[in-house]
Amino acid sequence: MTRTLDIFSGGGGSSYGARNAGAEIVCGIDLCEVAAATYEENFPEATTITKALENINPRKLHDSIGDIDLLLASPECTNHTCAKGSAPRSEKSRATAMQALRFAREFRPRWLILENVVHMRPWSRYDELKESLENIGYHLTEFVLDASDFGVPQSRRRLFVVCDLEEPVTAIKRPRRKRKTVSDILDPLGTWETTELFSPKRARPTLERAERAFAEVGKRASFLLVYYGTDGGGGWQRLDRPLRTITTVDRFALVEPGDDGHQMRMLQVPELKRAMGFRSDYTMSHGTRRENIKILGNGVCPPVMEAIVETITSG
């Protein structure tokens, strides 16, 4: 089996996908206590470490867990992406990506998969990071992959730098799966409490989003209101398309017509888990709803990682 170490492991999206591809998950490391607890809950067979990577000695960890074949690394991405808005970008946060080098040099796994937002590429140290990996001996290939092409009901474009000590990876095998949409993730009507869309306290911008949707789909169709983001979608989306990108904030509200007028509710964690591509056996019993949404928004869609790991390990 492909022994795997996951640094910046979060709630375990990368590990979950790798395990589905047949990998053995040996260890996961993340500083966030709720994320680490979620990881431990879903990977009881692995060692879970709740610690900053800069405070971990790779050699001591190597002595503890043994050799690995695959290193997964998903450094903090909010300081690369435009989803952060106008907030100042922290170079210290972006530089966490360089931690992957310390572990790659010590463990020298056959494969390393570095995942991040596409906006990582203009980062001033990105070329330095790639050159350092090449100096270790890795062949690097960059892929920009959209999760919706891998059977995930979400449009989520991410950068994957796939590194191989023996040969370059030229392509990722994409599974033949039916394209999924928002409709595939929604819980049945009545599962969650709703409120009236046109309530006196409803914010005007929310109602304006709804009016734009009504103008396109009419008042008898369900749709999503979309908060935040700069994708130019008018603040709403249809249910017959993949969900727009899940972020670390609560941004999707379902609007449904009813006998008593239009009802509205936010998408819930079980629905967002499906939108990330998790199966029903993945659980999140720690932390608040907001913390779990943040974990999902920071995560990797398992089916994408599954496809990558299957590609590289099948030869």
N, C-alpha and C positions, 0 to 999 in steps of 0.2 A: 504493500500500500504506500501511497505518497504521503510521507510524514510532513505535516504542515504546521508552521508557526504563523500566527496572525497578529501583527502589531497594528495599533490603532484599531482594535477589533470591534469597537462599538458594541452593538447588540448582536453581531455575528452574521450579518448578511453575506459577507465573503466566505466565511467558514461554512455557513449553511450550504451555499452553492457548491463549494469544494467538496464537502462531505457527500452531497448528492451525486457528485461525479466519481465517488469512490475513494476520496482522500481520507487519511486518518488525521484528525485534528488533535494536535499534541498540546498546544498552548495558545492562549489569547491574552493580549495585554491592552489595557485601556485605563486612562486616568479617571474617567467618570464612574462613580460608584454604582449608579443605577444601571448604566450600560453594562458594566462588568457583572452585576448581579443577574441581569438578563442573559448575558453570555453564559454564565455558569449554569443557569437554569436549563439552557438548551444544549449545552455541551458538557454534561457531567463527566464525560470520559477525559476531558482535557484539564490541564492546569490553567487556572484563571488568575491573572496578576493585576491588581489595581494599583498602578504606580505610573509616574511619568517616565517615559522611555529614557530621558537623560539621566535618570537616577538608577538605571538598571545596567549592570555590568554584563555585556554580551557573553564574555567568556565564562562567567559563573553560571549564567543561564544555560549555556552550551553544556557545561558539566552536569547540570541538573536534568535537562530534558533529552540530551543526546543529539545526534545528527538529525537534520531535517532535509527534505527534498524540495520543499516549496515554501517560499516566504511571501506572505500577503501583506501589503502595506497600503492603507488608505489614509494618508495624512489629512490633517484638518484642512477643510476646503473653503470655509466662509470668508477667509481673507484673500482668496483668489477670485471669487465669483461676484458677478454683478448683483446677485441676490442680496448681498450685504448692503446694497444701496450706497448712500453717500458717506457711510461711517468710515473712519480712517482705517486703513488696512495695516495690520500688525505684521511687521517683518519677522518678529520672533515666532509668531504663529505659523507663517508660511514656511519658515525654516525648519519646522518639525519634519518636513519631507527628507531632510538630510539625515535624519536618524536611521532611515532605511540602510544607508551606507554602512553604518557601524555594525549592524546585524548581518548584512550581506558579506562583509569582510570576514567576520568571525565564523559564521556558519557555512558560507560558500554553498548554498543550496543550488541544485541544478537549475531551478526556476525561481524567478521573482516576478510578481505581478504588482505593479504600482498603479493605483486607481485614484483619479481625482476629477475635478471639473475641467472642462475643456479650457477654461480661462487660466489654467495653470501654465500653459505653454508660453505666454508672454512674460512670465515671471523672470526676473533678472538672473536668478540662479538655476533656472531650469536646464540650460545647456551645461552648466557646471555639474549638475546632478547626473545628467546622461553621460557626460564624459567620464565622470568618476566610476560609474557602473561599467562602462566599456573598459576602463583601465583595470578593473577587477577581472575582466575576461568575458563579460556578458555581450551577447548579440542582442540588440534592442530593436523592437518593432513597436511603433505607435499605432493604436487603433482608436478611432472615435466611434463608439457603438451606442445605438439607441435601444433601450430596453424593450421598446414596443416591437422590435424586430425579432425578439426572442420569446414571444408568447407572454410578455408582461403587459398588463392593462394600464400602462403608464408611458408617456413620452418622456424619456429621461436620457439625455445624451451625456456620456461620460468618456473621459480619456483613460485608456488602459495602456500602460507601457509594459509589454511582455518581454521579459528578459530570459535568455537561455544560454547556459555556459557552453553548450555543444553546437547548436545551430540556430539560425534565425527562424522565427515563427512567421510564416508568410501569409497566413489567413486563419480566420476563426470560423469553424464549422457552425453554421446556424441551423437550429432544429426546424423541422417542418411542422409548425404549429399554427393553429388558427389565430388570427389577430384578435386580441381581446380589447374590450372597451369598458367604459365606466359602468355600463349596465351589468357587467359580469362581477363586479365587486360589491354591489349594493345589497344590504340586508333587506329582508321582506318588509313591506309596508306595515307599520305598527310596532316594529321592533324597538324603535327609539322615540323618545318624546319629541314633539315638534311644537313650534310656535307659529302664530299667524304672521305671514309675510307683511301684510299691510297693517301692522300694529302702530299705535300712536307714537311709540318710542323708537320705532325703526329708523335708523340713520338714513338721511337723504341719499348719500352715495350708494347705499345698498339698493334702495328703490330704483335709482337710476340704472343700475346694472340690470335689475329685473325688467325694467321697461325696454331696454335694448334687446333683451332676450325675447320678450313678448313680440317685439316688432319682427323678429326673424322666424320664430317657431310657433307663434300663437299662444293662446292662454290655456290650451288643453294639454300641452306637452310638458313633461318634467325636464329640468335642466339643472346645471350647477352654476352657482355664483362663485366667482374666483376672486379672492382678495389678494392684494400685494402682487408683485411681479410686474415685468415690463414687456410682456410678450405681445402686446397690441391686440389681445383677443377681446377687448371690449368689456372685460370683467365678468364674462360668463362663458360656458361651453356646453355643447350638446352631450348627451349620454351615449351616442353611438360612435364616439371617438375615444382613443386612449386618454386617460386622465393626464392633465398637464403635470409638470414636475412637482412632486411632493417636496416641500422645503421643511425647515425646522419650525415653522409657525403654522397655526391653524388657519388654512386658507380656502377650504372648499365647503360650500353650503348647498345642500340639495333642496330644490324647490319643487313641490308637487301640487297639482291641482286637486281640489277636494270639494265635497258638498258644501262645506262651510268656508270656502275660499281657499286661496293658496297657503300651503303650510311650508315651513322651512326648518331645517336642522343642519348642523354641521356634520360632515363625515366623521365617523368614529374609528377608533384604533383598529378594530377587527377588519373594517373595510380598507383602511390604509395599508394594513399588512398584506391583504390580497393584492392591492394595487402595487406593492413592491415585489410580488411574486412569491411570497412565503406560502407554504402549505399550512394545513390546519394544525399540524403537530408543533408549529412554532408558537411559543407562549411568551406573554409579557405580563407577569404578575407583580412586578416591582415598579415603584415610582408612581407619579401622577400621570394623568392623561396628557398634560402638556409635556412632561418629560419623555413619555413614550413617543409622542409625535416628533419631538426633537431627535430621538434616537433613530426613528424611521427616516426622517428627513436627511440625516447625516449618513444613511446607510447605502449599501450596495445591493442592487437587485440580484438575488440568488441565481435566477436562471441565466443571467449573463455570465456570472463567474463560473457557473456549472459548465457552460459551453466552452469557456476558455480553458478550464482545467481538463475537460474531456479531450479537447483538441491537442493540448501539449503532452498529455500523458499517454495518448493512444498512438503517438508516433506518426 
